């Protein structure tokens, strides 16, 4: 069973250079998340997936951008698999079913824009 863990409340990260991948750690058998920005207009969240872990198919009412910071992932959007590696991104359109799985351990930045 996938365990979803959250890192502690983020410190103030404004007005400084920060390495995103260093802000979150892998945990065995888990998916870890850390919210960076949470505003009415949208959210920015870091995730770290252990190999073989993932998020089951679901939908979201907003567009979301997935940017891979480390490792390899597979994102399936409306039945279409997309393989992503470090430095690549995809956009998951609003209301389209999507799922994510870790081909290797991977870290991603999820940017969701509410409109």
N, C-alpha and C positions, 0 to 999 in steps of 0.2 A: 504494500500500500504506500502510495506517495505521501510523504509528510511535507506540508507546506509550512515553512518557518519564516518568520519576519525578523530582520535585524533590528536592533534598538533604534529609537527615534534619532533621525539624522541631526548632526550638529549643523550649525550655520555654514553652508558651503559657498555663500555668495562672495563675489569679488576676490576670487583666488583661483589659481590653477589647480585642477584636481584630475587625477587619473580615475576615470569611472570604474574600470575593472578592479581597481584596488579597494573600492568602497564596499565590495561584497565578497564573501567567501563561499566556497563550495561546502556542502555538508553531505556525507554519505547517505544515499537513499532518499534524498530530499530535493525539494525545490525551495529556494530561499528568495525572498523578495525584500526590497528596500525602497520606500518611496522617497524620491528626491524633491519633487514638486507636486503639490496637490492644490489646485485652484479650480474655481468654477469653470474656467475656460478649458481645462484639461489636466492631465497628470503625466508625470515622467517617473517611471519606476524601473529599477534595476532588478534583474532576476539572475540567479545562478542555478543551473540544473545539473544534477549528477547524471552520469551516463545512464541512458535507458529511462530516465524520468521524463515527464511531460505534462501537458495540460490537455484534457480530453476535449472533444469537439464541443464548441459553444458558439454563440453569437454575441456581438456587442453592438449597441446602438450608435457607435461612433467609429470613424476611421481610426486606425492605429498603425503606427510605424514600428516595425521590429528591426533593430540594428544589432548585429552580432558583434560582440566585443572580443570573444574568445571561443575557440572550439567550433564544432559543426552541429547544425540543427536541421531538422526537416519541419517545414511548415506546410500544412495542407489547407488550402483555401477552396471551398466549394468543390472538394474532391480532387483538386489539382495539387500534387506534391511539388514543393519548391525546396531545393537543398541550398542552405546558406552556410557560408563559412565566414571566418573573421573578416570584418571590414565590409560585409555585404548587408543589404537591407531589403525588405519588402514592405508593401503596404497592404494591410488587411482591411478591405472595404467594410463599411458599416453594414450590419445585418446579414453578412455572408458567413456561413458556418466555417469555422477554422479550428485547427488543433496544432499543437507544437510537440515535438519530441527531440530529445537529446541523442544525436548519433554518437557524439563524444560528450564529455563534460562541456557545457557551454554557458557563457554569460551573454545576456542581451539587455538592451535598453529598449523599453517599451514607451512610446510617446502616443498618448491618446488625446485627440482633439475633440472637444465637445462642441457641437454646433446645432 
